[in-house]
Structure formats: C-alpha cells, structure tokens
C-alpha cells in the first residue's frame, strides 16, 4: 500500500460515525432521551472507536489498565426523542501526560446539529487505580485535532452551600466492565435528585461532570445540591460519612 493510501486510511479512521435509534427505555415521561442514556451512547461509540484504533479495552487489558472518564461537558441544542435516529461522530483530539481528549458531535437525520461534547479520559492502573503516564505507553494515541467547544474545559471545583438531598446504596447493576460504578450512574443519581427538587418541567441546555474518585458495589453515597440561579444547579456526590467529593456536576437548565 502506498504511503498516500496509508495516510488517507489513517485519517479516515481517526473519526467514527454511528447511528443510534432512540428506544422507549432511553426516554423519560416527556418522550426525550435521558441525559444519562445519551451519555451511554457517547460511551459506546467511544469504546468502539478506541478498539478500532488499537487502544481500546483489549489493548489496555494487556497493560493492566482501563479507560476512566475524568471530565465531560455536553452542550445541547435539542434532545432527541423516542424513535428518532441520531448520528454521532467522534474523534480523539489530543493527549497530555495523563489525559486523552475526545470530541463528540450529534445530529439528526436531516443533518441538523443537536449536541456537541468534549471529554477527557485517564487510563487507570488496575492494581493501584492510579493514572498511568500516557507518554510511557506504547499506544497509537493521535496527536492534537479539532475541539468542538470553545475555551478551556476546566475541571469543576467544589462549591460552598450544598444541601444534603439523598442517599444511594450502590447496587450491583451500577457496576461496569471495569468493576466500578459506571460514569453514567452518577449523572442518573444526581439528575433524579435535581428532578425531585425542581418539579417544574425543564430542558437541559448544558451539563458538565467531573469524576474525582471511584465508587464500588455496596458503598453508600450522599448526594448534595446547590443552586446558583434559576437556570443553574450544582451537584456533589460523596461517600457517606466522608467530606471528600467523588463526583461534581453542573447543570444549566432551560425552563419550559
């Protein structure tokens, strides 16, 4: 194969596109996909793409490591509804010593953009659970590419003024392939609490989640909420009896 064809093939593989049809079990009572279910779609296409590029579950398993989401921000124009088809494109957008970046763009069947997201991931050591140095791993991680969100995506920081909202005992069903609570479960728990204290119907305009520590089956976690304004809610999750946050989330609401 010529070098030109090799370069073209490599460039083609850097981006992946998949189509998802919104199922009934993905939706809430308003007929729109739940945020946590949308994140499952992002997780699925990211895992498929990483596998195809040679740094997915199988490759990391040989290195005794696994991918863990560290930070993600999703900006939403319109949440897809039941039976709609959504086309999601994703690509790696660079990496540093500890973080690998990945972008997502979602559109409907007519090509209209409906959401975009930027994310940061770590590879954690299966034994120590500490981040592995990406520069020391023999993985074909792509160099810097286009980012879909403007500005630096800083990790969320704890806020003052949180109020206790609820407690959750981690069930077996929340555990994923890597043996810890899946990133989408934290979002589900926090959104349930937000919905409970905000009974009026609302849309989510943007959401950012930062992951700070792992949680496992049988752990108990406490969920705290604070509100900056009518259109912004903040959530923090901590292991019960501890002061250290394991998860932070900001949600920007659009009231209907």
C-alpha positions in Angstrom: 0.0 0.0 0.0 1.4 3.4 -0.9 2.2 6.0 1.7 -0.6 8.2 0.4 -3.2 5.4 0.9 -1.8 4.6 4.3 -2.1 8.3 5.3 -5.6 8.5 3.9 -6.7 5.4 5.7 -5.2 6.6 9.0 -7.0 10.0 8.6 -10.3 8.2 7.8 -10.0 6.0 10.9 -9.4 9.0 13.2 -13.1 9.8 13.0 -16.0 7.4 13.6 -19.7 7.7 12.9 -22.5 5.6 14.2 -26.3 5.9 14.0 -28.5 5.2 17.1 -32.3 4.9 17.2 -33.8 6.2 20.4 -35.6 3.4 22.2 -38.5 3.6 24.6 -36.3 2.7 27.5 -34.0 5.6 26.8 -36.7 8.2 27.3 -38.4 9.9 30.2 -42.0 10.8 30.5 -41.5 13.8 28.2 -40.5 11.4 25.4 -37.0 12.8 25.2 -33.8 10.8 25.8 -32.5 11.0 29.4 -29.1 12.6 29.8 -27.6 9.5 31.4 -28.8 7.4 28.4 -27.3 9.9 25.9 -24.0 9.6 27.8 -24.3 5.8 27.3 -24.4 6.3 23.6 -21.3 8.5 23.8 -19.5 5.8 25.9 -20.5 3.1 23.4 -19.2 4.9 20.3 -16.0 6.0 22.2 -15.3 2.4 23.2 -15.9 1.1 19.7 -13.6 3.7 18.2 -10.8 3.2 20.7 -11.0 -0.6 20.0 -10.7 0.0 16.2 -7.8 2.4 16.7 -5.8 -0.1 18.8 -6.1 1.5 22.3 -9.4 0.0 23.5 -10.4 -2.5 26.2 -8.4 -5.4 24.8 -5.2 -3.4 24.4 -5.4 -1.8 27.8 -6.2 -5.1 29.4 -2.8 -6.3 28.3 -1.3 -3.3 30.0 -3.4 -4.0 33.1 -5.2 -0.7 32.7 -8.6 0.7 31.8 -10.1 3.9 30.5 -12.0 6.1 33.0 -13.9 9.3 32.2 -12.4 12.2 34.0 -14.3 15.2 32.7 -17.1 15.8 30.2 -19.2 18.8 29.0 -22.2 18.4 26.7 -23.9 21.4 25.1 -27.4 20.6 23.9 -29.5 22.3 21.2 -32.3 19.8 21.3 -32.6 16.4 23.0 -33.6 13.7 20.6 -37.0 12.0 21.2 -38.3 8.4 21.0 -37.9 6.7 17.7 -35.7 9.4 16.3 -32.4 8.5 14.6 -29.3 10.2 15.8 -25.9 10.3 14.0 -23.0 10.6 16.4 -19.4 11.4 15.2 -16.4 11.1 17.5 -12.7 11.5 17.3 -9.6 11.7 19.6 -8.4 15.3 19.9 -5.0 15.0 21.6 -3.4 14.0 24.8 -1.2 15.1 27.6 0.8 13.1 30.1 -2.3 11.9 32.0 -5.3 12.9 29.9 -6.6 11.9 26.5 -9.2 14.1 24.9 -12.2 13.1 22.7 -14.9 15.0 20.9 -18.5 14.2 20.0 -21.0 15.8 17.6 -24.6 14.7 17.3 -27.0 15.5 14.5 -30.5 14.3 13.4 -31.4 12.6 10.2 -31.6 15.9 8.3 -28.0 16.8 9.4 -29.1 19.4 11.9 -26.7 19.6 14.9 -28.4 18.7 18.2 -25.5 18.4 20.6 -21.7 18.6 20.9 -19.4 17.4 23.7 -15.7 17.4 24.7 -14.3 14.9 27.1 -11.2 14.0 29.0 -10.2 10.4 29.9 -7.5 8.7 32.0 -6.0 5.3 31.9 -6.0 3.9 35.4 -3.8 1.0 36.7 -6.0 -2.0 37.6 -3.9 -2.7 40.7 -3.2 0.7 42.1 -6.1 2.6 40.4 -3.7 5.5 39.9 -3.4 7.3 36.5 -0.9 5.8 34.1 1.5 8.1 32.2 0.3 8.1 28.6 3.7 9.1 27.3 5.1 5.8 28.6 2.6 3.5 27.0 3.1 2.1 23.5 -0.4 3.1 22.3 -1.2 4.8 18.9 -2.8 7.8 20.5 -3.5 10.5 17.8 -2.0 14.0 18.1 -4.0 17.2 18.6 -7.1 17.6 16.5 -10.1 19.9 16.3 -12.0 20.7 19.6 -15.8 21.3 19.3 -16.2 23.5 22.4 -14.5 26.9 22.6 -12.3 27.8 25.6 -10.5 25.6 28.1 -12.6 23.0 29.7 -11.6 23.3 33.3 -12.4 20.6 35.9 -15.3 21.5 38.2 -14.3 22.6 41.7 -16.3 22.0 44.9 -18.7 24.8 45.9 -20.0 26.0 49.2 -23.6 26.0 50.3 -24.5 22.4 49.3 -27.6 20.9 50.9 -28.0 17.2 51.6 -30.6 15.8 49.1 -30.4 12.0 49.2 -28.5 8.8 49.9 -27.9 5.9 47.5 -26.5 2.4 48.2 -24.6 1.3 45.2 -26.3 -1.7 43.6 -24.7 -4.4 41.5 -26.5 -3.1 38.4 -24.4 0.2 38.6 -21.1 -1.7 38.1 -19.5 -1.8 34.7 -16.9 -3.9 32.9 -14.1 -2.2 34.9 -15.6 -3.2 38.3 -16.6 0.2 39.5 -19.7 2.5 39.2 -20.2 3.5 35.5 -19.8 7.2 34.8 -23.5 7.5 33.7 -24.8 6.2 37.0 -23.6 9.3 38.9 -25.4 11.5 36.4 -28.5 9.5 36.8 -28.5 9.8 40.6 -27.8 13.5 40.5 -30.5 14.2 37.9 -33.0 12.2 39.9 -32.4 14.5 42.9 -32.5 17.6 40.7 -35.8 16.5 39.3 -37.2 15.9 42.8 -36.4 19.4 44.0 -37.3 21.0 40.6 -40.8 19.6 39.9 -41.4 22.1 37.1 -40.6 20.8 33.6 -37.2 21.9 32.3 -34.8 21.2 29.5 -31.1 20.7 29.9 -29.1 23.2 27.9 -25.7 22.1 29.1 -24.1 19.7 31.6 -20.6 19.2 32.9 -19.5 16.3 35.0 -16.1 15.8 36.7 -15.1 12.5 38.2 -12.7 12.5 41.2 -12.7 9.1 42.7 -14.1 5.6 42.1 -17.1 4.1 43.9 -17.9 0.4 44.2 -20.7 -2.0 44.8 -22.1 -1.8 48.4 -20.7 1.7 49.0 -23.2 4.3 50.3 -23.0 7.8 48.7 -24.7 11.0 49.7 -25.9 13.5 47.1 -25.8 17.2 47.7 -27.3 20.0 45.7 -26.9 23.8 45.4 -28.5 26.3 43.1 -26.6 29.3 41.7 -29.6 30.8 39.9 -32.9 29.8 38.3 -31.1 28.2 35.4 -28.1 26.5 37.1 -28.0 23.6 39.5 -24.9 22.0 41.1 -24.5 18.5 42.5 -21.8 16.8 44.5 -21.6 13.1 45.5 -19.6 11.9 48.4 -19.1 8.6 50.2 -21.4 8.6 53.2 -19.6 9.9 56.3 -16.8 11.5 54.3 -16.1 15.1 53.3 -14.3 14.3 50.0 -16.2 14.6 46.8 -16.1 11.7 44.3 -18.2 13.5 41.6 -19.2 17.0 40.7 -21.9 18.2 38.2 -23.1 21.5 36.9 -26.4 21.6 35.0 -27.7 24.5 33.0 -31.5 24.4 32.8 -33.8 25.9 30.2 -37.2 26.3 31.8 -40.2 25.4 29.6 
